[in-house]
Amino acid sequence: MNITTYSDAQTYLESLIPHTQNKRLTNMRLERIEHILKLINNPHHSFQSIHVGGTSGKGSTAYLISRLLTTAGYKIGLHISPHLQTVNERMQINNQPISNQEFTDLVNWIKPYVDKVEENNLYGTPSYFEVLVALSFEYFKRKKVDLAVIEVGLGGTLDATNVINPLIAIITNVSLDHIEILGDTIEKIAEDKSGIIKNNSLVITGATQKTVIDSIKKKCFEKNASLVIVDTDARYQIKKSTINGSLFDLQTNNCQYHDLKLSLLGRHQVKNAICAILAVESLEKYQFTIDEKHIRRAFSTAFFAGRMEIVRHNPTIILDGAHNPAKMNALAEAMHELFHQKVIVVIGFKQKKDSDGMISALLPIVHRFIITTFSTMTDTGKNLSTHPLKIAKIVEKHAPSLPYIHMPTATAAIEYILKQSDPNDIILITGSLYLVGEIRSILKNKS
């Protein structure tokens, strides 16, 4: 079967999603991705890379590194996951997603190789995610990128992206998430995420817990890798945080930067930005040159959809894809600091997430919940959102007097908001990147 349309390409890729989530969870290994990459002549060996992992902020950090290097004039590949609205977002050159036609052609090209792996590999058919990783690598090879920034999908050690040999590995932070896959303690998760550290590389981390840093240090020692710790090797001070971004100073081993403006909202983005600066500074020994003017220009114009993104005014509607308690705490602190009023929160969670922890994090800033679902296709299947009644019970447990309603769909939730809200209201839509992407598409169509 030839894949001739973008719709065909999407349908084919979605056919690779396991029928049950558990099938994927018990089948995470590198043999399939290594097999398909070998069949297509290992495109990931044709470019240098930076690998970005961590529990929170890895997408933003990967984006900011690519933004910095693109602004400095380099051709930069960026692989991120999951996508927000279209699968094209997962493979970008200079922050521009692959075109529908190029994407369709690539999927058609790789299909026979996927079939060969399915026939010959003990571990079965490559997954949706694995094929997209392979496609990203091939796309970057064909475009002859100067460097690719690769975001980890899940964990580190057995993630399909963990076949690259990066110049730099970044572990933004570590907290509890995906515990059914990665382990039920911070230490187990740190060990898994440290699996992206390779021989003789540089490692940058924003982690703060002693046990996590010890785990990363241990892996660095084993791999003869150098380690830079934000707050130890790089010191910073946030001077001001506004609805236009943050102003901060940074001192590294190489430079001092004063009054850096970052247009992404929230103090938590500053640490991601610092990891990005440290990464690009460290590329100097590989003949990459980036000046302070590039950093200032890149940061002041940075835009990463679905991360404290203000999409409407009167009422103010903010989209943020926070989907674990650590991210939700950072989001709640940022909302409190920037807006100084309680907000309406539209929430929907993916199944098996820590709904309890996320609701608890939001309580200080919310005066009403609108609970809904998403129907977007995920890497592990469709209709994987938590039932609204289950979330409602958690709200009742933590805040019995807090008003809430539940809506059967994201479309219904948006219709309700637009009809019932006051122009002075602030509405935060959060809990899942899948929910945020679905609502972003709905609002775009309405406008």
C-alpha positions in Angstrom: 0.0 0.0 0.0 1.4 3.4 -1.0 0.9 6.3 1.4 0.0 9.2 -0.9 -1.9 11.7 1.4 -1.2 13.3 4.8 -4.3 11.6 6.1 -3.0 8.3 4.9 0.2 8.9 6.8 -1.6 9.8 10.0 -3.8 6.7 9.7 -0.9 4.4 9.1 1.1 5.8 12.0 -1.9 5.5 14.4 -2.2 1.9 13.4 1.1 1.3 15.1 -0.3 2.5 18.5 -0.8 -0.6 20.7 -4.4 -1.6 21.4 -3.8 -1.4 25.2 -1.5 0.8 27.2 -0.1 -2.1 29.1 1.2 -3.7 25.8 3.5 -0.7 25.4 4.5 -0.6 29.0 5.8 -4.2 28.9 7.5 -3.7 25.6 9.8 -0.8 26.1 13.2 -1.7 24.7 15.7 -0.4 22.2 16.0 -3.4 19.9 13.2 -2.3 17.6 14.4 1.3 17.1 18.0 0.0 16.7 16.8 -2.5 14.1 14.9 0.0 12.0 17.7 2.6 12.2 20.2 0.0 11.0 18.0 -0.8 8.0 17.9 2.9 7.1 21.6 3.4 7.5 21.7 4.9 11.0 20.7 8.5 10.1 21.4 9.6 13.7 25.1 9.0 13.1 25.1 11.9 10.5 24.6 14.8 12.9 25.8 16.0 16.3 23.1 16.3 19.0 22.0 17.5 22.4 19.8 15.2 24.5 17.3 16.8 26.9 15.5 14.8 29.6 13.9 15.4 33.0 10.5 15.3 34.6 9.5 18.9 33.9 10.7 21.5 31.5 12.5 19.3 29.0 10.3 20.5 26.1 10.8 24.1 26.9 14.6 23.6 27.4 14.9 21.8 24.1 13.0 24.5 22.3 15.1 27.3 23.9 18.4 25.6 22.8 17.1 25.3 19.3 15.9 28.9 19.3 19.2 30.2 20.5 21.2 28.3 17.9 18.8 29.1 15.1 19.0 32.8 16.0 22.8 32.5 15.8 22.5 31.4 12.2 22.8 27.6 12.5 20.5 25.0 10.9 19.0 23.2 13.9 16.8 20.1 14.1 14.4 19.8 17.0 12.5 16.6 18.0 9.9 17.1 20.6 7.0 14.9 22.0 4.1 14.8 22.4 2.8 17.2 19.8 0.3 19.8 20.7 -1.9 20.0 17.6 -0.3 18.3 14.6 2.2 15.4 14.5 4.4 17.6 12.2 5.5 19.5 15.3 7.7 16.5 16.4 10.3 17.2 13.7 11.3 20.8 13.1 14.1 22.7 11.3 14.8 26.1 12.8 11.6 25.9 14.7 9.4 25.3 11.6 7.6 21.9 11.6 8.0 19.6 8.6 5.5 20.2 5.8 2.6 17.9 5.2 4.0 16.7 1.9 7.5 16.0 3.2 6.0 14.2 6.2 3.8 12.1 3.9 6.7 11.2 1.6 8.8 10.2 4.6 6.1 8.0 6.1 5.7 6.3 2.7 9.4 5.8 2.4 9.8 4.2 5.9 6.8 1.8 5.7 8.7 -1.1 4.0 11.4 -0.9 6.7 8.8 -1.0 9.4 7.3 -4.1 7.8 10.8 -5.7 7.7 11.3 -5.1 11.4 7.8 -6.5 12.2 8.7 -9.7 10.2 12.2 -10.2 11.6 12.5 -8.7 15.1 11.7 -10.9 18.1 10.1 -7.9 19.8 7.5 -7.1 17.1 6.4 -4.0 15.3 8.0 -0.7 16.0 5.7 1.6 17.9 4.2 4.9 16.8 6.8 6.8 18.8 9.7 4.7 17.6 8.8 5.3 14.0 8.4 9.1 14.6 11.9 9.1 16.2 13.4 7.3 13.2 11.6 9.7 10.8 13.0 12.7 12.7 16.5 11.4 12.5 16.1 10.7 8.7 14.6 14.2 8.2 17.5 15.8 10.0 20.0 13.8 8.0 18.4 14.8 4.7 18.3 18.5 5.7 22.0 18.4 6.7 21.4 20.0 10.1 24.4 21.5 12.0 23.0 20.0 15.2 19.8 18.3 16.5 18.2 18.9 19.8 16.4 15.7 20.9 13.8 15.7 23.7 13.4 12.4 25.6 10.0 10.9 25.3 9.7 9.0 28.6 12.3 8.3 31.2 15.7 7.9 29.6 17.4 4.5 29.6 14.8 2.7 27.4 13.4 5.7 25.6 13.6 5.3 21.8 15.7 8.5 21.5 18.4 7.0 23.7 20.3 5.6 20.7 22.1 8.9 20.0 25.6 9.8 21.3 25.1 13.5 22.3 27.7 16.1 23.0 25.6 17.3 25.9 22.9 15.6 28.0 20.6 17.8 30.1 18.5 16.5 33.0 16.3 19.5 33.9 14.9 18.1 37.1 13.5 14.9 38.6 10.2 14.3 40.4 7.6 11.6 40.6 5.8 10.9 37.3 5.1 7.8 35.2 5.8 5.8 38.4 4.2 2.7 36.9 7.0 2.6 34.3 10.0 4.4 35.8 9.8 3.5 39.4 8.0 4.7 42.6 10.8 6.7 44.2 12.8 9.8 43.1 16.0 7.7 43.3 14.7 5.1 40.8 13.5 7.7 38.4 16.8 9.6 38.7 18.6 6.4 37.8 16.4 5.9 34.8 16.8 9.4 33.5 20.6 9.3 34.0 20.6 6.6 31.4 21.0 9.3 28.7 24.5 10.1 30.0 27.1 8.9 27.5 30.9 8.5 27.6 33.0 11.7 27.8 30.0 13.9 27.4 28.9 17.1 29.3 26.0 16.8 31.6 23.9 19.8 32.8 21.2 19.5 35.5 18.8 21.7 37.2 18.0 19.1 39.8 18.1 20.1 43.5 17.6 17.0 45.5 20.8 15.6 47.0 19.9 12.0 46.2 19.1 12.9 42.6 22.4 14.8 42.2 24.3 11.9 43.8 22.7 9.5 41.2 23.7 11.8 38.3 27.2 12.2 39.7 27.5 8.4 40.0 26.6 7.9 36.4 28.9 10.8 35.3 31.8 9.1 37.1 31.0 5.8 35.4 30.9 7.5 32.0 33.8 9.9 32.5 31.3 12.7 31.9 31.6 16.3 33.2 28.8 17.7 35.3 27.5 21.3 35.6 24.8 22.0 38.2 22.6 25.0 38.0 22.8 27.0 41.3 26.3 25.6 41.9 28.2 26.1 38.7 25.8 28.8 37.5 24.1 31.3 39.7 21.1 33.4 38.9 18.7 35.9 40.3 15.3 36.6 39.1 14.8 40.4 39.3 11.2 40.7 38.0 8.4 38.5 36.8 5.6 40.1 34.8 2.9 39.0 32.3 5.4 39.8 29.6 8.0 37.3 31.0 10.9 37.5 33.4 14.0 39.6 33.9 17.0 37.9 35.4 20.8 38.0 35.9 23.0 35.0 35.3 26.6 34.3 36.2 28.3 31.3 34.6 32.0 30.1 34.4 32.2 31.9 31.1 30.1 35.1 31.2 27.9 37.4 33.2 24.6 38.4 31.8 22.5 41.2 33.2 18.9 42.0 32.6 18.1 39.1 30.4 14.5 39.2 29.2 12.7 35.9 28.7 9.3 36.2 27.1 8.1 32.7 28.3 5.9 33.2 31.4 6.7 31.8 34.8 9.8 31.8 37.0 10.2 28.0 36.4 11.1 28.9 32.7 14.1 30.9 33.9 15.9 27.7 35.1 15.1 26.1 31.7 16.6 29.1 30.0 19.8 28.9 32.1 20.2 25.2 31.2 19.8 26.3 27.5 22.5 29.0 27.9 24.9 26.7 29.6 24.4 24.2 26.8 25.1 26.6 23.9 28.1 28.2 25.8 29.6 24.7 26.1 29.3 24.2 22.3 32.1 26.7 21.7 34.7 23.9 21.8 32.8 22.3 18.9 33.1 25.5 16.8 29.6 26.8 17.5 29.7 30.5 18.2 26.8 32.4 19.9 27.0 36.0 21.2 25.1 37.7 23.9 23.1 39.6 21.3 21.8 36.2 20.0 20.7 35.2 23.5 18.9 38.4 24.1 17.1 38.3 20.8 16.2 34.6 21.0 14.9 34.9 24.6 12.9 38.2 24.1 11.0 36.7 21.1 10.7 33.0 22.3 7.3 31.4 21.9 6.4 27.9 22.9 2.7 27.1 22.4 0.8 25.6 25.3 3.2 26.7 28.0 1.5 29.5 30.0 0.2 30.8 26.6 -2.3 33.7 26.7 -4.6 33.0 23.8 -7.5 35.4 24.5 -8.3 38.5 26.5 -11.7 39.6 28.0 -11.8 37.1 29.5 -8.1 36.1 29.7 -7.6 32.5 28.6 -4.3 30.8 29.4 -3.2 27.4 28.2 -0.6 25.3 30.0 0.1 21.6 29.6 1.2 20.9 33.2 0.5 17.2 33.8 2.2 16.2 37.1 2.2 17.7 40.6 5.7 19.4 40.2 4.7 21.1 37.0 1.3 22.1 38.5 3.0 23.6 41.6 5.2 25.7 39.4 2.2 26.8 37.3 0.1 27.7 40.4 3.0 29.8 41.8 3.4 31.6 38.5 -0.3 32.3 38.2 -0.4 33.7 41.7 2.6 35.9 41.1 1.4 37.3 37.8 -2.3 37.7 38.2 -3.0 38.2 42.0 -6.5 36.8 41.8 -8.2 33.4 41.9 -9.0 31.8 38.6 -11.4 29.5 36.9 -9.6 26.2 36.1 -10.6 23.9 33.2 -9.0 20.5 33.9 -8.7 17.1 32.2 -6.1 14.5 33.1 -4.7 11.5 31.4 -5.4 8.2 33.1 -2.9 7.0 35.7 -1.6 10.5 36.4 -1.5 11.8 40.0 -4.8 13.7 39.8 -4.8 14.0 43.6 -1.5 15.8 43.6 -2.4 18.1 40.8 -5.7 19.1 42.3 -4.0 19.9 45.6 -1.4 22.1 43.8 -4.2 24.1 42.1 -6.4 24.7 45.2 -4.6 27.9 46.3 -5.4 29.7 43.0 -8.8 28.3 42.0 -12.3 29.6 42.7 -14.1 27.2 40.4 -13.3 24.0 38.5 -14.7 23.0 35.1 -13.9 19.4 34.7 -13.8 17.9 31.2 -12.1 15.2 29.0 -10.0 15.1 25.8 -10.4 12.8 22.8 -7.1 13.4 21.1 -5.1 10.4 20.0 -2.1 9.9 22.3 1.1 7.8 21.8 -0.6 5.0 23.6 -4.1 5.2 22.3 -7.3 7.2 22.2 -9.8 8.2 24.9 -7.3 7.9 27.7 -8.5 10.8 29.8 -9.7 10.3 33.3 -13.5 10.3 33.8 -14.8 13.7 35.1 -16.7 12.1 37.9 -13.5 10.6 39.3 -11.8 14.0 39.2 -14.9 15.5 40.9 -14.6 13.1 43.8 -11.0 14.3 44.3 -12.1 17.9 44.3 -14.9 17.1 46.8 -12.4 15.4 49.1 -9.9 18.3 49.2 -12.3 21.2 49.0 -15.9 20.3 49.7 -17.2 23.8 49.4 -15.4 24.6 46.1 -17.8 24.9 43.2 -17.3 22.8 40.1 -19.2 21.5 37.1 -18.2 18.8 34.6 -18.6 18.9 30.9 -18.6 15.9 28.6 -16.2 17.3 26.0 -13.6 20.0 25.6 -15.9 21.7 23.0 -18.7 21.9 25.6 -16.3 23.3 28.2 -15.2 26.1 25.8 -18.8 26.9 24.8 -19.7 27.2 28.5 -16.7 29.4 29.2 -17.3 31.8 26.4 -21.0 32.2 27.3 -20.7 32.3 31.1 -17.5 34.2 31.9 -17.1 37.8 32.9 -14.6 39.9 30.9 -12.4 40.2 34.0 -12.2 36.5 34.6 -9.0 34.6 34.2 -9.4 31.1 32.9 -6.6 28.5 33.1 -6.8 25.4 30.9 -4.4 22.7 32.2 -3.9 19.1 33.3 -2.7 17.6 30.0 -0.9 18.7 26.8 -3.6 16.6 24.9 -6.4 18.7 26.4 -4.5 21.9 25.8 -3.9 21.0 22.2 -7.5 20.1 21.6 -8.8 23.3 23.1 -6.2 25.4 21.3 -7.5 23.9 18.0 -11.1 24.6 19.0 -10.3 28.3 19.9 -8.4 28.7 16.7 -11.3 27.5 14.6 -13.7 29.8 16.5 -11.5 32.9 15.9 
